[in-house]
Amino acid sequence: QLLLKHHSRVMTLYYGRNHSRLALSAETRAMFLKTMYEEAARALGALAGPQFVSPVGEARKAALVSFISGKDAAALTKAAKRGDVSARPIRAGFCLNARPCPYGGIESITHCLGGDDGKGCPDLLLDVTKGASIKLYEKAVDGQLSAVDPASPRWRALQLEKRSIEKYHAIVKAQDR
C-alpha cells in the first residue's frame, strides 16, 4: 500500500480487484466524475479553516488559500475540473503543489516537512487534527528504527522521518491547539 502510494486500504482493494477496468455506462461515469470533482471542491473549501496551518507561517497559508475566498462550491468544482487548482491529501495534511511531486507525502513526510534540509515544502498545509494518526506513524517509525542497522541508509532515512514527525508536533503545539 505504501509503495503504491495508496492513501487508504480501499484504494489498494480497488486496484487489486481490477475495479479500475470496469466498463461503466456513460451516465455512471459522468456521475462518478461529477462526484469526484465535488469532493475535491469540498476538500478545497475546508483548507481555509483553522484546522490547517502552514509550517512556513500564516501569511503563506493565506497566499495558498487565496483562491478559495469568495468562491462557492460550484466555482471550486469547475476550477478543479479544469485543473486550475490542486490539493492532494497526504499523510500530514494537504499538498497544494500543482506540479507532480517526486516525494509523494504518502509514504514519507521527510521532504514535506524538511527533515532532510530543514526548509520544508512551501505548498504544504498541515492538518492539526491528524495528531493521533501521526503518533501511530511515529510508533511504526520507532519500531523500524530499532530493527534496522544504524550504519544503513534506511536507518538514516528513518532518522530524517523521525525529525519530520517531531517538526509536525512542534508546529501543531505552537498553534496552541
VENGIPE-V522138 format. One record per backbone hydrogen bond with DSSP energy under -0.5 kcal/mol. CO is the residue of the C=O (numbers start at 1). NH is the residue of the N-H. E is the energy in kcal/mol with one decimal. If there is no record, write none. Layout:
BEGIN
{{CO	NH	E} {CO	NH	E}}
END
This chain:
BEGIN
{{1	6	-2.6} {2	5	-1.2} {5	7	-0.6} {8	11	-0.5} {8	12	-1.1} {9	13	-2.3} {10	14	-2.7} {11	15	-2.2} {12	16	-2.7} {13	17	-2.0} {14	19	-2.2} {14	20	-0.5} {15	18	-1.5} {18	21	-1.3} {19	22	-1.5} {22	24	-0.8} {25	29	-2.8} {26	30	-2.3} {27	31	-2.2} {28	32	-2.6} {29	33	-2.6} {30	34	-2.4} {31	35	-2.4} {32	36	-2.4} {33	37	-2.4} {34	38	-2.2} {35	39	-2.4} {36	40	-2.0} {37	41	-2.2} {38	42	-2.2} {39	43	-2.3} {40	44	-2.4} {41	45	-2.4} {42	46	-1.3} {43	47	-0.7} {44	47	-0.9} {45	48	-0.7} {46	49	-1.7} {49	52	-1.3} {51	128	-3.0} {53	126	-3.6} {54	57	-0.7} {57	61	-1.7} {58	62	-2.4} {59	63	-1.9} {60	64	-2.5} {61	65	-2.4} {63	66	-0.6} {65	68	-1.8} {65	69	-0.9} {68	71	-2.3} {72	76	-2.3} {73	77	-2.5} {74	78	-2.1} {75	79	-2.2} {76	80	-2.6} {77	81	-2.2} {78	82	-2.1} {79	83	-0.9} {79	84	-2.2} {79	85	-0.8} {88	95	-2.7} {90	93	-0.8} {92	127	-2.6} {93	90	-2.6} {94	96	-0.5} {94	125	-2.7} {95	88	-2.6} {96	98	-0.5} {103	105	-1.7} {105	91	-2.2} {109	113	-2.5} {110	114	-0.8} {110	115	-2.5} {110	116	-0.6} {112	121	-2.9} {114	118	-2.8} {121	124	-1.2} {123	96	-3.2} {125	94	-2.8} {126	53	-2.3} {126	128	-0.7} {127	130	-1.6} {128	131	-0.7} {130	134	-2.5} {131	135	-2.2} {132	136	-1.9} {133	137	-2.1} {134	138	-2.5} {135	139	-1.9} {136	140	-1.8} {137	141	-2.4} {138	142	-2.7} {139	143	-2.3} {140	144	-2.1} {141	145	-2.6} {142	146	-1.8} {143	147	-0.7} {144	147	-0.7} {144	148	-1.0} {149	152	-2.3} {152	156	-1.5} {153	157	-2.3} {154	158	-2.5} {155	159	-2.1} {156	160	-2.1} {157	161	-2.1} {158	162	-2.5} {159	163	-2.2} {160	164	-1.9} {161	165	-2.3} {162	166	-2.3} {163	167	-1.9} {164	168	-2.3} {165	169	-2.3} {166	170	-2.2} {167	171	-2.4} {168	172	-2.5} {169	173	-2.6} {170	174	-2.2} {171	175	-0.9} {172	175	-0.7} {172	177	-0.7} {173	176	-1.8}}
END
